[in-house]
Amino acid sequence: MAGLVRMHLTELLRELGDERLSTVVITEVDVSDDLSVATLSVRSLAEESDPKAQKALLRALGHASSRLKRGLGPRLDLRKLPELRFTYDLGHDNVRRVDELLHEIEAEARAEKK
């Protein structure tokens, strides 16, 4: 079910035509056992990863959630559609930060050898 929700919501996000959501990527979907809640981890393809941009993105998704849920209706064969909850996926940002730190350590080690 999570895969279907992800696929359809990705399509629906593109169909909305909302510029604020044009760079959104759904990285993970977790659907509760009773199918009442779908928690979506999202991130932006834009390089901005500051907390204000993340909050703005989540706010825009919150405003669009009813339209997204309505769009899911015809695509999923469920009596009741899940509530959509969005969280920002910090995984990619954390990986990038670790890489930056490793490069800094490497540069310092090279500088000490000189």
PATOR-796071 format. One record per atom (N, C-alpha, C): residue number from 1; residue in one letter; atom name; x, y, z. Coordinates in Angstrom, 2 decimals, padded with zeros to 5 digits. Each point is the difference from the previous one (the first is absolute). Last residue first. Layout:
REM residues N
{nr NUM | rest A | atom CA | px X | py Y | pz Z}
...
***
This chain:
REM residues 114
{nr 114 | rest K | atom N | px 052.34 | py 018.76 | pz 006.04}
{nr 114 | rest K | atom CA | px 000.89 | py 000.91 | pz -000.75}
{nr 114 | rest K | atom C | px 000.97 | py 000.65 | pz 000.88}
{nr 113 | rest K | atom N | px -003.57 | py -002.86 | pz 001.55}
{nr 113 | rest K | atom CA | px 001.11 | py -000.77 | pz -000.56}
{nr 113 | rest K | atom C | px 001.02 | py 000.89 | pz -000.71}
{nr 112 | rest E | atom N | px -004.12 | py 001.74 | pz 001.76}
{nr 112 | rest E | atom CA | px 000.92 | py -000.34 | pz 001.09}
{nr 112 | rest E | atom C | px 001.22 | py -000.75 | pz -000.51}
{nr 111 | rest A | atom N | px -003.56 | py 001.03 | pz -002.97}
{nr 111 | rest A | atom CA | px 000.69 | py 001.23 | pz 000.37}
{nr 111 | rest A | atom C | px 001.03 | py -000.27 | pz 001.10}
{nr 110 | rest R | atom N | px -002.85 | py -003.51 | pz -001.36}
{nr 110 | rest R | atom CA | px 000.97 | py 000.31 | pz -001.06}
{nr 110 | rest R | atom C | px 000.82 | py 001.23 | pz 000.36}
{nr 109 | rest A | atom N | px -003.53 | py -001.13 | pz 002.87}
{nr 109 | rest A | atom CA | px 001.05 | py -001.02 | pz 000.09}
{nr 109 | rest A | atom C | px 001.08 | py 000.24 | pz -001.05}
{nr 108 | rest E | atom N | px -003.84 | py 002.71 | pz -000.11}
{nr 108 | rest E | atom CA | px 000.83 | py 000.33 | pz 001.18}
{nr 108 | rest E | atom C | px 001.15 | py -000.99 | pz 000.14}
{nr 107 | rest A | atom N | px -003.18 | py -000.85 | pz -003.35}
{nr 107 | rest A | atom CA | px 000.78 | py 001.19 | pz -000.34}
{nr 107 | rest A | atom C | px 000.92 | py 000.40 | pz 001.15}
{nr 106 | rest E | atom N | px -003.04 | py -003.52 | pz 000.76}
{nr 106 | rest E | atom CA | px 001.02 | py -000.41 | pz -000.97}
{nr 106 | rest E | atom C | px 000.91 | py 001.17 | pz -000.37}
{nr 105 | rest I | atom N | px -003.73 | py 000.87 | pz 002.67}
{nr 105 | rest I | atom CA | px 000.99 | py -000.77 | pz 000.77}
{nr 105 | rest I | atom C | px 001.15 | py -000.42 | pz -000.91}
{nr 104 | rest E | atom N | px -003.64 | py 002.12 | pz -002.06}
{nr 104 | rest E | atom CA | px 000.73 | py 000.94 | pz 000.86}
{nr 104 | rest E | atom C | px 001.09 | py -000.71 | pz 000.79}
{nr 103 | rest H | atom N | px -002.92 | py -002.63 | pz -002.56}
{nr 103 | rest H | atom CA | px 000.91 | py 000.76 | pz -000.87}
{nr 103 | rest H | atom C | px 000.82 | py 001.00 | pz 000.81}
{nr 102 | rest L | atom N | px -003.35 | py -002.37 | pz 002.26}
{nr 102 | rest L | atom CA | px 001.09 | py -000.90 | pz -000.37}
{nr 102 | rest L | atom C | px 001.02 | py 000.70 | pz -000.90}
{nr 101 | rest L | atom N | px -003.94 | py 002.34 | pz 001.14}
{nr 101 | rest L | atom CA | px 000.88 | py -000.15 | pz 001.16}
{nr 101 | rest L | atom C | px 001.19 | py -000.91 | pz -000.31}
{nr 100 | rest E | atom N | px -003.35 | py 000.46 | pz -003.30}
{nr 100 | rest E | atom CA | px 000.72 | py 001.27 | pz 000.18}
{nr 100 | rest E | atom C | px 000.99 | py -000.10 | pz 001.15}
{nr 99 | rest D | atom N | px -002.88 | py -003.65 | pz -000.67}
{nr 99 | rest D | atom CA | px 001.00 | py 000.09 | pz -001.06}
{nr 99 | rest D | atom C | px 000.83 | py 001.27 | pz 000.13}
{nr 98 | rest V | atom N | px -003.63 | py -000.47 | pz 002.89}
{nr 98 | rest V | atom CA | px 001.06 | py -000.93 | pz 000.38}
{nr 98 | rest V | atom C | px 001.11 | py 000.03 | pz -001.05}
{nr 97 | rest R | atom N | px -003.85 | py 002.46 | pz -000.98}
{nr 97 | rest R | atom CA | px 000.76 | py 000.64 | pz 001.07}
{nr 97 | rest R | atom C | px 001.15 | py -000.90 | pz 000.47}
{nr 96 | rest R | atom N | px -003.04 | py -001.71 | pz -003.21}
{nr 96 | rest R | atom CA | px 000.81 | py 001.07 | pz -000.59}
{nr 96 | rest R | atom C | px 000.86 | py 000.67 | pz 001.08}
{nr 95 | rest V | atom N | px -003.08 | py -003.20 | pz 001.42}
{nr 95 | rest V | atom CA | px 001.07 | py -000.65 | pz -000.77}
{nr 95 | rest V | atom C | px 000.93 | py 001.06 | pz -000.58}
{nr 94 | rest N | atom N | px -003.86 | py 001.53 | pz 002.16}
{nr 94 | rest N | atom CA | px 000.97 | py -000.54 | pz 000.96}
{nr 94 | rest N | atom C | px 001.17 | py -000.67 | pz -000.70}
{nr 93 | rest D | atom N | px -003.60 | py 001.55 | pz -002.60}
{nr 93 | rest D | atom CA | px 000.74 | py 001.13 | pz 000.55}
{nr 93 | rest D | atom C | px 001.06 | py -000.47 | pz 000.99}
{nr 92 | rest H | atom N | px -002.96 | py -003.21 | pz -001.71}
{nr 92 | rest H | atom CA | px 000.90 | py 000.47 | pz -001.06}
{nr 92 | rest H | atom C | px 000.86 | py 001.16 | pz 000.50}
{nr 91 | rest G | atom N | px -003.35 | py -001.66 | pz 002.99}
{nr 91 | rest G | atom CA | px 001.04 | py -000.98 | pz -000.31}
{nr 91 | rest G | atom C | px 001.01 | py 000.48 | pz -001.02}
{nr 90 | rest L | atom N | px -004.22 | py 002.01 | pz 001.92}
{nr 90 | rest L | atom CA | px 001.32 | py 000.63 | pz 000.18}
{nr 90 | rest L | atom C | px 001.15 | py -000.93 | pz -000.38}
{nr 89 | rest D | atom N | px -005.50 | py 000.72 | pz -001.06}
{nr 89 | rest D | atom CA | px 001.04 | py -001.03 | pz 000.07}
{nr 89 | rest D | atom C | px 001.37 | py 000.67 | pz 000.04}
{nr 88 | rest Y | atom N | px -005.13 | py 001.68 | pz 001.60}
{nr 88 | rest Y | atom CA | px 001.14 | py 000.31 | pz -000.87}
{nr 88 | rest Y | atom C | px 001.09 | py -001.04 | pz 000.24}
{nr 87 | rest T | atom N | px -005.48 | py -000.72 | pz 000.39}
{nr 87 | rest T | atom CA | px 001.19 | py 000.31 | pz 000.79}
{nr 87 | rest T | atom C | px 001.14 | py 000.28 | pz -000.97}
{nr 86 | rest F | atom N | px -005.86 | py -000.53 | pz 000.06}
{nr 86 | rest F | atom CA | px 001.27 | py 000.24 | pz -000.67}
{nr 86 | rest F | atom C | px 001.10 | py 000.30 | pz 001.01}
{nr 85 | rest R | atom N | px -005.18 | py -002.59 | pz -000.63}
{nr 85 | rest R | atom CA | px 000.87 | py 000.75 | pz 000.91}
{nr 85 | rest R | atom C | px 001.38 | py 000.10 | pz -000.66}
{nr 84 | rest L | atom N | px -005.50 | py -001.39 | pz -001.24}
{nr 84 | rest L | atom CA | px 001.36 | py 000.21 | pz -000.48}
{nr 84 | rest L | atom C | px 000.77 | py 000.86 | pz 001.00}
{nr 83 | rest E | atom N | px -004.33 | py -003.67 | pz 000.27}
{nr 83 | rest E | atom CA | px 000.41 | py 001.37 | pz 000.30}
{nr 83 | rest E | atom C | px 001.45 | py 000.13 | pz -000.45}
{nr 82 | rest P | atom N | px -003.02 | py -003.72 | pz -002.45}
{nr 82 | rest P | atom CA | px 000.81 | py 000.31 | pz 001.18}
{nr 82 | rest P | atom C | px 000.22 | py 001.50 | pz 000.17}
{nr 81 | rest L | atom N | px -004.50 | py -002.25 | pz -002.22}
{nr 81 | rest L | atom CA | px 001.37 | py 000.36 | pz -000.35}
{nr 81 | rest L | atom C | px 000.80 | py 000.37 | pz 001.24}
{nr 80 | rest K | atom N | px -004.27 | py -003.47 | pz -000.78}
{nr 80 | rest K | atom CA | px 000.38 | py 001.25 | pz 000.65}
{nr 80 | rest K | atom C | px 001.46 | py 000.28 | pz -000.34}
{nr 79 | rest R | atom N | px -001.99 | py -003.58 | pz -002.18}
{nr 79 | rest R | atom CA | px -001.24 | py 000.61 | pz 000.53}
{nr 79 | rest R | atom C | px 000.29 | py 001.37 | pz 000.59}
{nr 78 | rest L | atom N | px 003.03 | py -002.00 | pz -004.01}
{nr 78 | rest L | atom CA | px -000.16 | py -000.08 | pz 001.45}
{nr 78 | rest L | atom C | px -001.32 | py 000.64 | pz 000.41}
{nr 77 | rest D | atom N | px 003.18 | py -000.76 | pz -004.34}
{nr 77 | rest D | atom CA | px -001.28 | py -000.67 | pz 000.25}
{nr 77 | rest D | atom C | px -000.16 | py -000.23 | pz 001.50}
{nr 76 | rest L | atom N | px 002.74 | py 003.88 | pz -003.12}
{nr 76 | rest L | atom CA | px 000.12 | py -001.10 | pz 000.96}
{nr 76 | rest L | atom C | px -001.37 | py -000.59 | pz 000.27}
{nr 75 | rest R | atom N | px 000.41 | py 003.62 | pz -003.01}
{nr 75 | rest R | atom CA | px 001.15 | py -000.83 | pz -000.36}
{nr 75 | rest R | atom C | px 000.20 | py -001.20 | pz 000.92}
{nr 74 | rest P | atom N | px -003.40 | py 003.59 | pz 000.43}
{nr 74 | rest P | atom CA | px -000.27 | py -000.82 | pz -001.17}
{nr 74 | rest P | atom C | px 001.13 | py -000.98 | pz -000.34}
{nr 73 | rest G | atom N | px 000.67 | py 002.85 | pz 003.88}
{nr 73 | rest G | atom CA | px -001.26 | py -000.74 | pz 000.04}
{nr 73 | rest G | atom C | px -000.24 | py -000.88 | pz -001.21}
{nr 72 | rest L | atom N | px 003.62 | py 003.31 | pz 000.70}
{nr 72 | rest L | atom CA | px 000.28 | py -001.41 | pz 000.24}
{nr 72 | rest L | atom C | px -001.25 | py -000.86 | pz -000.10}
{nr 71 | rest G | atom N | px -000.22 | py 004.75 | pz -000.29}
{nr 71 | rest G | atom CA | px 000.56 | py -000.59 | pz -001.22}
{nr 71 | rest G | atom C | px 000.31 | py -001.47 | pz 000.15}
{nr 70 | rest R | atom N | px -001.42 | py 002.48 | pz 003.76}
{nr 70 | rest R | atom CA | px -001.12 | py -000.13 | pz -000.96}
{nr 70 | rest R | atom C | px 000.47 | py -000.65 | pz -001.30}
{nr 69 | rest K | atom N | px 003.30 | py 001.04 | pz 003.15}
{nr 69 | rest K | atom CA | px -000.83 | py -001.10 | pz 000.49}
{nr 69 | rest K | atom C | px -001.18 | py -000.24 | pz -000.94}
{nr 68 | rest L | atom N | px 002.75 | py 003.69 | pz -000.85}
{nr 68 | rest L | atom CA | px 000.72 | py -001.24 | pz -000.27}
{nr 68 | rest L | atom C | px -000.83 | py -001.21 | pz 000.41}
{nr 67 | rest R | atom N | px -001.66 | py 004.26 | pz 001.02}
{nr 67 | rest R | atom CA | px -000.06 | py -000.24 | pz -001.45}
{nr 67 | rest R | atom C | px 000.71 | py -001.30 | pz -000.37}
{nr 66 | rest S | atom N | px 000.25 | py 001.36 | pz 004.47}
{nr 66 | rest S | atom CA | px -001.39 | py -000.39 | pz -000.31}
{nr 66 | rest S | atom C | px -000.16 | py -000.25 | pz -001.50}
{nr 65 | rest S | atom N | px 004.26 | py 001.52 | pz 001.60}
{nr 65 | rest S | atom CA | px -000.32 | py -001.38 | pz 000.38}
{nr 65 | rest S | atom C | px -001.43 | py -000.40 | pz -000.33}
{nr 64 | rest A | atom N | px 002.60 | py 004.33 | pz -000.51}
{nr 64 | rest A | atom CA | px -000.41 | py -000.78 | pz -001.17}
{nr 64 | rest A | atom C | px -000.52 | py -001.39 | pz 000.36}
{nr 63 | rest H | atom N | px 001.66 | py 003.06 | pz 003.30}
{nr 63 | rest H | atom CA | px -001.09 | py 000.70 | pz -000.69}
{nr 63 | rest H | atom C | px -000.53 | py -000.81 | pz -001.18}
{nr 62 | rest G | atom N | px 003.74 | py -001.66 | pz 002.33}
{nr 62 | rest G | atom CA | px -001.18 | py -000.03 | pz 000.87}
{nr 62 | rest G | atom C | px -001.19 | py 000.66 | pz -000.66}
{nr 61 | rest L | atom N | px 004.16 | py 000.28 | pz -002.12}
{nr 61 | rest L | atom CA | px -000.56 | py -001.35 | pz -000.12}
{nr 61 | rest L | atom C | px -001.25 | py -000.15 | pz 000.85}
{nr 60 | rest A | atom N | px 002.38 | py 003.99 | pz 000.39}
{nr 60 | rest A | atom CA | px -000.62 | py -000.08 | pz -001.33}
{nr 60 | rest A | atom C | px -000.62 | py -001.37 | pz -000.23}
{nr 59 | rest R | atom N | px 002.47 | py 000.59 | pz 003.95}
{nr 59 | rest R | atom CA | px -001.23 | py 000.81 | pz 000.05}
{nr 59 | rest R | atom C | px -000.74 | py -000.07 | pz -001.34}
{nr 58 | rest L | atom N | px 004.23 | py -001.99 | pz 000.28}
{nr 58 | rest L | atom CA | px -000.99 | py -000.80 | pz 000.73}
{nr 58 | rest L | atom C | px -001.33 | py 000.74 | pz 000.11}
{nr 57 | rest L | atom N | px 003.58 | py 002.33 | pz -001.95}
{nr 57 | rest L | atom CA | px -000.38 | py -001.13 | pz -000.85}
{nr 57 | rest L | atom C | px -001.07 | py -000.85 | pz 000.68}
{nr 56 | rest A | atom N | px 001.90 | py 003.49 | pz 002.45}
{nr 56 | rest A | atom CA | px -000.85 | py 000.55 | pz -001.07}
{nr 56 | rest A | atom C | px -000.48 | py -001.12 | pz -000.92}
{nr 55 | rest K | atom N | px 003.10 | py -001.10 | pz 003.36}
{nr 55 | rest K | atom CA | px -001.32 | py 000.29 | pz 000.58}
{nr 55 | rest K | atom C | px -000.95 | py 000.53 | pz -001.06}
{nr 54 | rest Q | atom N | px 004.45 | py -000.72 | pz -001.30}
{nr 54 | rest Q | atom CA | px -000.64 | py -001.28 | pz 000.31}
{nr 54 | rest Q | atom C | px -001.41 | py 000.22 | pz 000.56}
{nr 53 | rest A | atom N | px 002.71 | py 003.75 | pz -000.78}
{nr 53 | rest A | atom CA | px -000.44 | py -000.58 | pz -001.27}
{nr 53 | rest A | atom C | px -000.72 | py -001.32 | pz 000.23}
{nr 52 | rest K | atom N | px 001.96 | py 002.05 | pz 003.74}
{nr 52 | rest K | atom CA | px -001.12 | py 000.81 | pz -000.49}
{nr 52 | rest K | atom C | px -000.56 | py -000.56 | pz -001.30}
{nr 51 | rest P | atom N | px 003.93 | py -002.02 | pz 001.94}
{nr 51 | rest P | atom CA | px -001.26 | py -000.31 | pz 000.69}
{nr 51 | rest P | atom C | px -001.20 | py 000.82 | pz -000.47}
{nr 50 | rest D | atom N | px 004.02 | py -001.01 | pz -003.44}
{nr 50 | rest D | atom CA | px -000.10 | py 000.69 | pz 001.28}
{nr 50 | rest D | atom C | px -001.37 | py -000.27 | pz 000.63}
{nr 49 | rest S | atom N | px 002.12 | py -001.44 | pz -004.29}
{nr 49 | rest S | atom CA | px -000.40 | py -000.96 | pz 001.02}
{nr 49 | rest S | atom C | px -000.10 | py 000.67 | pz 001.37}
{nr 48 | rest E | atom N | px 000.61 | py 000.77 | pz -005.80}
{nr 48 | rest E | atom CA | px -000.36 | py 000.61 | pz 001.29}
{nr 48 | rest E | atom C | px -000.40 | py -001.08 | pz 000.99}
{nr 47 | rest E | atom N | px 000.97 | py -000.86 | pz -004.66}
{nr 47 | rest E | atom CA | px 001.13 | py -000.09 | pz 000.93}
{nr 47 | rest E | atom C | px -000.30 | py 000.60 | pz 001.36}
{nr 46 | rest A | atom N | px -003.73 | py -002.35 | pz -003.19}
{nr 46 | rest A | atom CA | px 000.72 | py 001.27 | pz 000.06}
{nr 46 | rest A | atom C | px 001.09 | py -000.12 | pz 001.06}
{nr 45 | rest L | atom N | px -003.17 | py -003.39 | pz -000.61}
{nr 45 | rest L | atom CA | px 001.17 | py -000.14 | pz -000.86}
{nr 45 | rest L | atom C | px 000.81 | py 001.28 | pz -000.04}
{nr 44 | rest S | atom N | px -003.09 | py -001.72 | pz 004.20}
{nr 44 | rest S | atom CA | px 000.00 | py 000.85 | pz -001.17}
{nr 44 | rest S | atom C | px 001.25 | py -000.26 | pz -000.81}
{nr 43 | rest R | atom N | px -003.02 | py -003.37 | pz 003.36}
{nr 43 | rest R | atom CA | px 001.11 | py 000.94 | pz -000.03}
{nr 43 | rest R | atom C | px -000.11 | py 000.80 | pz -001.28}
{nr 42 | rest V | atom N | px -003.04 | py -003.72 | pz 003.54}
{nr 42 | rest V | atom CA | px 000.23 | py 000.76 | pz -001.23}
{nr 42 | rest V | atom C | px 001.28 | py 000.83 | pz 000.14}
{nr 41 | rest S | atom N | px -003.32 | py -004.26 | pz 002.21}
{nr 41 | rest S | atom CA | px 001.25 | py 000.72 | pz 000.17}
{nr 41 | rest S | atom C | px 000.31 | py 000.67 | pz -001.34}
{nr 40 | rest L | atom N | px -004.83 | py -001.76 | pz 002.19}
{nr 40 | rest L | atom CA | px 000.87 | py 000.16 | pz -001.15}
{nr 40 | rest L | atom C | px 001.24 | py 000.79 | pz 000.37}
{nr 39 | rest T | atom N | px -004.31 | py -003.13 | pz 002.15}
{nr 39 | rest T | atom CA | px 001.03 | py 000.97 | pz 000.35}
{nr 39 | rest T | atom C | px 001.01 | py 000.03 | pz -001.14}
{nr 38 | rest A | atom N | px -005.36 | py -001.54 | pz 000.75}
{nr 38 | rest A | atom CA | px 001.18 | py -000.18 | pz -000.84}
{nr 38 | rest A | atom C | px 000.98 | py 001.11 | pz 000.37}
{nr 37 | rest V | atom N | px -004.65 | py -002.53 | pz 002.35}
{nr 37 | rest V | atom CA | px 000.99 | py 001.08 | pz -000.07}
{nr 37 | rest V | atom C | px 001.13 | py -000.40 | pz -000.93}
{nr 36 | rest S | atom N | px -003.76 | py -002.87 | pz 000.77}
{nr 36 | rest S | atom CA | px -000.63 | py 001.29 | pz 000.32}
{nr 36 | rest S | atom C | px 000.96 | py 001.18 | pz -000.14}
{nr 35 | rest L | atom N | px 000.39 | py -005.11 | pz -000.53}
{nr 35 | rest L | atom CA | px -000.08 | py 000.86 | pz -001.19}
{nr 35 | rest L | atom C | px -000.62 | py 001.37 | pz 000.28}
{nr 34 | rest D | atom N | px 001.34 | py -003.75 | pz 003.06}
{nr 34 | rest D | atom CA | px -001.43 | py 000.14 | pz -000.29}
{nr 34 | rest D | atom C | px -000.27 | py 000.94 | pz -001.19}
{nr 33 | rest D | atom N | px 004.49 | py -000.79 | pz 001.46}
{nr 33 | rest D | atom CA | px -000.60 | py -001.31 | pz -000.24}
{nr 33 | rest D | atom C | px -001.47 | py 000.08 | pz -000.36}
{nr 32 | rest S | atom N | px 003.11 | py 004.21 | pz -001.20}
{nr 32 | rest S | atom CA | px -000.36 | py -000.73 | pz 001.22}
{nr 32 | rest S | atom C | px -000.71 | py -001.30 | pz -000.35}
{nr 31 | rest V | atom N | px 003.67 | py 002.38 | pz -003.15}
{nr 31 | rest V | atom CA | px -001.45 | py -000.04 | pz 000.17}
{nr 31 | rest V | atom C | px -000.30 | py -000.84 | pz 001.24}
{nr 30 | rest D | atom N | px 004.28 | py 002.90 | pz -002.36}
{nr 30 | rest D | atom CA | px -000.33 | py -001.00 | pz 001.01}
{nr 30 | rest D | atom C | px -001.51 | py 000.07 | pz 000.24}
{nr 29 | rest V | atom N | px 004.04 | py 001.72 | pz -003.79}
{nr 29 | rest V | atom CA | px -001.40 | py 000.03 | pz 000.43}
{nr 29 | rest V | atom C | px -000.20 | py -001.14 | pz 000.99}
{nr 28 | rest E | atom N | px 004.31 | py 003.18 | pz -002.45}
{nr 28 | rest E | atom CA | px -000.50 | py -001.19 | pz 000.70}
{nr 28 | rest E | atom C | px -001.46 | py 000.20 | pz 000.37}
{nr 27 | rest T | atom N | px 002.42 | py 003.15 | pz -002.71}
{nr 27 | rest T | atom CA | px 001.08 | py -000.97 | pz 000.20}
{nr 27 | rest T | atom C | px -000.48 | py -001.28 | pz 000.67}
{nr 26 | rest I | atom N | px -001.85 | py 004.22 | pz -003.27}
{nr 26 | rest I | atom CA | px -000.47 | py -000.85 | pz 001.10}
{nr 26 | rest I | atom C | px 001.04 | py -001.11 | pz 000.16}
{nr 25 | rest V | atom N | px 000.51 | py 005.15 | pz -001.98}
{nr 25 | rest V | atom CA | px 000.22 | py -001.42 | pz -000.26}
{nr 25 | rest V | atom C | px -000.50 | py -000.76 | pz 001.22}
{nr 24 | rest V | atom N | px -000.45 | py 005.34 | pz -002.34}
{nr 24 | rest V | atom CA | px -000.22 | py -000.98 | pz 001.07}
{nr 24 | rest V | atom C | px 000.24 | py -001.42 | pz -000.51}
{nr 23 | rest T | atom N | px 000.08 | py 004.48 | pz -002.30}
{nr 23 | rest T | atom CA | px 001.26 | py -000.70 | pz 000.27}
{nr 23 | rest T | atom C | px -000.13 | py -001.07 | pz 001.08}
{nr 22 | rest S | atom N | px -003.67 | py 002.86 | pz -001.48}
{nr 22 | rest S | atom CA | px 000.57 | py -000.56 | pz -001.23}
{nr 22 | rest S | atom C | px 001.29 | py -000.79 | pz 000.24}
{nr 21 | rest L | atom N | px -003.17 | py 002.66 | pz 002.95}
{nr 21 | rest L | atom CA | px 000.11 | py -001.45 | pz 000.15}
{nr 21 | rest L | atom C | px 000.69 | py -000.66 | pz -001.19}
{nr 20 | rest R | atom N | px -000.94 | py 004.72 | pz 000.29}
{nr 20 | rest R | atom CA | px 000.65 | py -000.30 | pz 001.28}
{nr 20 | rest R | atom C | px 000.27 | py -001.49 | pz 000.17}
{nr 19 | rest E | atom N | px -002.50 | py 001.68 | pz -003.74}
{nr 19 | rest E | atom CA | px 001.44 | py 000.22 | pz -000.13}
{nr 19 | rest E | atom C | px 000.76 | py -000.34 | pz 001.28}
{nr 18 | rest D | atom N | px -004.61 | py -002.13 | pz -001.85}
{nr 18 | rest D | atom CA | px 000.41 | py 000.95 | pz 001.04}
{nr 18 | rest D | atom C | px 001.52 | py 000.12 | pz -000.03}
{nr 17 | rest G | atom N | px -003.02 | py -002.98 | pz -002.65}
{nr 17 | rest G | atom CA | px 000.55 | py 001.20 | pz -000.62}
{nr 17 | rest G | atom C | px 000.39 | py 001.08 | pz 001.00}
{nr 16 | rest L | atom N | px -002.12 | py -004.74 | pz 000.06}
{nr 16 | rest L | atom CA | px -000.50 | py 001.18 | pz 000.72}
{nr 16 | rest L | atom C | px 000.48 | py 001.30 | pz -000.63}
{nr 15 | rest E | atom N | px 001.45 | py -004.44 | pz -001.41}
{nr 15 | rest E | atom CA | px -001.24 | py 000.49 | pz -000.62}
{nr 15 | rest E | atom C | px -000.53 | py 001.25 | pz 000.68}
{nr 14 | rest R | atom N | px 003.79 | py -002.33 | pz 001.71}
{nr 14 | rest R | atom CA | px 000.35 | py 000.61 | pz -001.28}
{nr 14 | rest R | atom C | px -001.24 | py 000.63 | pz -000.65}
{nr 13 | rest L | atom N | px -000.61 | py -002.42 | pz 003.97}
{nr 13 | rest L | atom CA | px 000.79 | py 001.19 | pz 000.29}
{nr 13 | rest L | atom C | px 000.36 | py 000.73 | pz -001.29}
{nr 12 | rest L | atom N | px -002.15 | py -004.19 | pz -000.33}
{nr 12 | rest L | atom CA | px -000.91 | py 001.08 | pz 000.39}
{nr 12 | rest L | atom C | px 000.75 | py 001.29 | pz 000.31}
{nr 11 | rest E | atom N | px 002.48 | py -003.94 | pz -000.96}
{nr 11 | rest E | atom CA | px -000.72 | py 000.47 | pz -001.19}
{nr 11 | rest E | atom C | px -000.88 | py 001.20 | pz 000.35}
{nr 10 | rest T | atom N | px 002.09 | py -002.10 | pz 003.56}
{nr 10 | rest T | atom CA | px 001.03 | py 000.62 | pz -000.83}
{nr 10 | rest T | atom C | px -000.64 | py 000.57 | pz -001.26}
{nr 9 | rest L | atom N | px -002.71 | py -002.56 | pz 002.80}
{nr 9 | rest L | atom CA | px 000.23 | py 001.35 | pz 000.54}
{nr 9 | rest L | atom C | px 001.09 | py 000.74 | pz -000.78}
{nr 8 | rest H | atom N | px -000.94 | py -004.51 | pz -001.14}
{nr 8 | rest H | atom CA | px -001.11 | py 000.87 | pz -000.35}
{nr 8 | rest H | atom C | px 000.20 | py 001.42 | pz 000.53}
{nr 7 | rest M | atom N | px 003.27 | py -003.30 | pz 001.09}
{nr 7 | rest M | atom CA | px -000.07 | py 000.19 | pz -001.45}
{nr 7 | rest M | atom C | px -001.09 | py 001.01 | pz -000.37}
{nr 6 | rest R | atom N | px 000.38 | py -001.31 | pz 004.55}
{nr 6 | rest R | atom CA | px 001.15 | py 000.80 | pz -000.44}
{nr 6 | rest R | atom C | px -000.09 | py 000.32 | pz -001.50}
{nr 5 | rest V | atom N | px -003.19 | py -002.92 | pz 001.84}
{nr 5 | rest V | atom CA | px -000.22 | py 001.36 | pz 000.51}
{nr 5 | rest V | atom C | px 001.12 | py 000.91 | pz -000.50}
{nr 4 | rest L | atom N | px 000.46 | py -004.54 | pz -000.93}
{nr 4 | rest L | atom CA | px -001.07 | py 000.61 | pz -000.80}
{nr 4 | rest L | atom C | px -000.25 | py 001.44 | pz 000.42}
{nr 3 | rest G | atom N | px 003.06 | py -002.53 | pz 002.53}
{nr 3 | rest G | atom CA | px 000.53 | py 000.26 | pz -001.34}
{nr 3 | rest G | atom C | px -001.03 | py 000.67 | pz -000.90}
{nr 2 | rest A | atom N | px -001.29 | py -001.49 | pz 004.30}
{nr 2 | rest A | atom CA | px 000.87 | py 001.18 | pz 000.09}
{nr 2 | rest A | atom C | px 000.55 | py 000.38 | pz -001.36}
{nr 1 | rest M | atom N | px -002.55 | py -003.99 | pz 000.50}
{nr 1 | rest M | atom CA | px -000.83 | py 001.20 | pz 000.00}
{nr 1 | rest M | atom C | px 000.87 | py 001.26 | pz 000.00}
***
